[in-house]
Amino acid sequence: MTACSGGSKPSNDTAQPAALGVNPLQNPDGTKPGLAPITSDADRKSARDLIAQVKTAAAGAKTGYDRDQFGPAWTDNVDGVPFGHNNCSTRDDLLARDGKSVEHKDGSACVVTSMTIYDPYTGKKVQWSKQQATKIQIDHVMPLSYDWQMGAAKWDKAKRAQIANDPLNLIPADGSQNASKGDSGPASWLPANETVRCSYAVRFAQVSLKYQLPVTPDDKKAMLRQCGA
């Protein structure tokens, strides 16, 4: 499946409901755009039920962690995840997945050069171009260093490349938000936009469950709190 497609441009600076993306409960593989708020009582209960399945453990040592342990950044040469081997880099796949009015480099079906994108972490619409590439960064919802400390240090490199390039674990977001997060879990960092904090917790849980990685007890408590527990 390829993510190299564009969309219509919102008519004003206020993101319309349809532009907020998809509720993560309806997006279990991460192939649909964005991170819409979870608002209904029924969905928030479903969110808590999902988070309740997450196992907990103390964080292990960060010793030996290096970004290279998870393969080349944004490699397309990854098996077992959506968008893998579609001839586009993971970064371009994610920009195209979430962007509107996407424009590509001349002669390329993949390289995104400009777009309009709704950033769920700040709740703002952003006009982005490749000349200001760091304005929008791709956040690993469950950070790679966190993965390492919670068990990925024991994985082979192919599995680490999967979690590093899995669209379920990736959200294009404001660069300063991504930088402030670092390798924090939900007990230490949450998006500035409070309306997506439950959605963020669900996405964190979805990645945890898919890859059978625990979270710390404090992080699980924080995740449940975001969804009303």
N, C-alpha and C positions, 0 to 999 in steps of 0.2 A: 504494500500500500504506500502511495506517495503522498506527501504533504505539500507538494509544490503547487499551490493554488492560491488565488487571491480572493477578494470579496469586495463588497460595496463600502464606500466611505460614509461614516456617520455624518449627519447633516449639521451637527453643532458640537460644541466643546463638552457638552454633558453626555456621558455615555448612556445610550438607551438600554433598557433591560435586555434586549436580545444580544447586545454587544458585550454583556458581562461574562459571557462564556457559559459553560455547562456545569451544573451541579455535579460534584465528584461522585456522588452516589449513582448517577446515571452515566458515569464515564470511567468504568473500572479498568480500562486498558490505557487511558491517557491519550487516546488518539483524537478526542474532540477538544475544541479550544477552550482556553481560559479556566477560571475557577470562580464559578458563580456562588453567591451566598446561599447557605442552607437556612431556610426561614420557617418552614412549617413545623408544627409540633411533631408530626409523624416522622418527618425526615430527620429531625434532631434526635428523636428516639432511635431511629435506624442508625444514625451516626454514632450514638453512644454504644449501641449494641455491637457495632463494628469495632470500635476502639477497645471495647471490653475484651475482644479476642486477642489483642496484642499481648505478647509475653513480655516480662520485664527481667532485667538483669543489671548488675553493676557494670559500668563502663570499664573496658579493659585498657591496657596501655596504648598510647599513641606511638610507641616505639616502632620504627620501621615504616611508618606511613610516608608515602610520597604520591603526588598526583599521578605520576607515571605508572604506579602499581595498578591503575585502573585503565591502562591503555592510552593510546594517543587521544588528545582532546578532540571530541566531536567526530570520532571516526565513524565512517559508514560501514566499516568492515566488522560488523558485530552480528552474531547469530541470536535468534530467539527473542527478539524484541521488535515491535512495530517500527516501520521505516528503515530497518536495517537492510543493507544491500540494495537501496533504491537509487544509488548514484548521487545522492545529495548528502552533505554533511549534516550531522545531527542538529547543529545550531541553526542551519538554514531550514531544516524541517520544522523546527519549533517556531521560528519566526513566521514561517508560512502558515503553520497550523493556527496561530493565534492572531496574526496580523490581518488587517483589512487594507484594501487598495494596494496590494503588494506589487511592487515592481522588481524586476530581476535585471541582473547585469546583461548587457547585450550579448546574445549568443548563448546564454545559459538559461536552463530551465530550473536552476537551483539557487544560485547566488542572489540573495535578497539584498537590494540596494536602498529601498525605501518602503515605508508602510506607515499606516496608522495603527496603533495598538492600544488596547485598554490594559493598564497595569493593575492587576487585582490587589497588589500589595499596598498601593497608595490610593486606589480608587480613582485614578486620573487617566485621561486619554493622552497619549503621547504621539507626537509626530516624530518619526525616527528616520534617520538616514545613516548609511554606512560611514559617512564622514564623522558621525558622532556615535561610533559603535558602542562605546561603553555606557551610553545613556540607558540602554536596555541590555541587561545581562541575563544569562540563563541560569536560574537558581536550581541547584540540586535540593529538592525539598528535604530529603534525608541526606545530609551532607556526606561527602565521601569520607572525610576523616571520622565522622560519627560512625559510618558503616564499618570502617576499619576497626574502631574500638569495640563495636558491638558484635564482631564476628567475621567480617569480611577479610580480616588478615589471614584467616585460614583457608580462604577460597583460592581457586586457581584464577589466573589472570583473565580468562575468557568470561567467567562469571562476574568478575569485577567490572569488566568492560560493559557487560549487560546493564548493571545497575547505573553505571555512569552515563549510559546513552538511552535508557528506557524513557519514553515520553511520559510514563506514569510518574516519574521522579523529577520532571523538568518543567519549570514555569518561567517564561520570559517575564522579567520584572525590572523595576527601577534599580539602576546600578548601585545607588547609595544604600538602598534596602539590602541588596545582596551582600554588599561589603560589610554592613553593620552586623549581619547575621553570622558571618564566619562559619564555624562548625557547630553552632549552638543547636540544642534541641528545643522543643516548645516550652520547657520550663524557663528558659533563659531568653528566648527570642520569639516574637510573633509579629506578623505583618502589622504595619501602622494602621491599615484599614481594618477596623474592628469587625466590619460586617462579613469578612471572609475568614475570620479566625477559626470558626468551627469547620469550614471547608478545608482550610489548611491542615487542621488536625486530622480530618478524615483522609486527606491525601497522604499525610505522613503515615497513618495507620495502614493504608492500602499498600504502600511500599514495604512497610515492615512485615506485613502478612505475606505478600507475594514472595519476598526473599527470605522469609523466616529469620529475620533479624529482630531481636528484642529491642526495647527502649528502656531507658532508666525508669525506676518507679516514679521519680518526680516528673519526668516528661509525660508518662501516662496519666498521672493525676491532672497535669496541666491540660492535656488533650481533652480529657473528659469534662473539665470545667468549661472549656470553650463551647461545648455543646450542651451545657445546661446541667451537668451532673453536680 
